[in-house]
Amino acid sequence: MLYFDHGATSYPKPKSVTAGALRAMESFGANPGRSGHQLALKASREIFDARETVAKFFNIKDPKQVIFTSNCTEALNLAIKGVLTKGDHVITTSMEHNSVLRPIKALENEGVENTIIQCRPDGSLPLEKVDQSIRENTKLIVLTHSSNLTGTLMPVEEVGKIARERGILFLVDAAQTAGLYPIDVEKMYIDLLAAPGHKALLGPQGTGFLYIKEDLYLKTLKEGGTGSKSQDLIQPDILPDRYESGTPNTPGIAGLKEGIRFILEKGRDNLLHHEESLVKYFLEEMKKLDFIHVYGPKDCKKQSPVIALNFRDMDSSEIAYILDSMFDMAVRPGLHCAPLAHKTIGTLEQGAVRFSFGYSTTLEDVKKAVEAIKSIGIEL
């Protein structure tokens, strides 16, 4: 199969990632931090090494500020619900994923106000609207680094600077960018960074993390066993234990560490250049087809390797079915868990067909996708 669904999860994983996860299961598959025997200690060291690897990759000063989660959604929920309380105001945008919008909307029932900035039809953010939306009680700004629908890259550093100057916390959803685009939490004024391990970081599914800046205290989403201060019935305050109750996904975290090592070995800039070149070629070919409508910036420098398009007025799910059944190609149709983003670009009823490229996508793969699209177009 030709796989064009890296925006959902990277596939296939690098062999070193699979090997890392298997090694954890086969060589030290004990419960880390819950005992003093050698297998448990090996598991603990593996998780500590992974935490250090993540911290260095994103310029996080203290590895303890890296909280491992089961996915990016959990990380976003911990950040949003951990920060906001009754009477607070939060700012976000119309291009956000439901993993941002649903927690924010759920907090309306607890007296938390929100402003959702309307983005432009190409998904870009009018920066002036950020400053205009700030109120006296604004406590948090939440921004995706890149839209999962159009790939539109957002002005993270600029928004972060506004937030820092106004004394507002800044949360970045790096679901589509972590691992491929440079992210420096210090340079970009990021207070909270949520990311999945299984997309551009190339790790296994069921992994993710939340960076929490020093001295920022969040409410917990869950309490339980941490392997520390077990004599107390109150959740320990020490990090990362405060936010990591329960048995961690040691094999997944081991695989995530190997994913980052793979990126460092190949060179993140090299991987980005490769994927940008694929986007550029694909967009140029789509411009030649009068039955195709492409959404977003239509510029490989202004979007991540995610392209949303439609075939005239055809249902997006029908196109995806044809690509799957007739051409053995995997794409994602529908609303992509981002209904406001679809409303922004005008595809709420039709949905869109999303092609998303990854480290393993080749130019030949993309050329075959172009030929498949042309073949479908002949029948329209």
ABEGO torsion letter per residue (X at the ends): XBBAAAAABBOBBBAAAAAAAAAAAAABABBBGABABAAAAAAAAAAAAAAAAAAAAAGBABAAABBBBABAAAAAAAAAAAABBBGBBBBBBAABBAAAAAAAAAAAAAGBBBBBBBBBAAGBBBAAAAAAABBAABABBBBBABBAAAGBBBBAAAAAAAAAAAGBBBBBBAAAABGABBBBAAAAGBABBBBBAABAAGBBBGBBBBBBBBGBBBBBABBEBAGBGAABABBBABOAAAABBEBBBAAAAAAAAAAAAAAAAAEAAAAAAAAAAAAAAAAAAAAABAABBBBEAGBAAABBBBBBBBBEABBAAAAAAAAAAAAGBBBBBEAGGBAAAAAAAGAAAAEBBBBBBBAABBAAAAAAAAAAAAAAAAAX
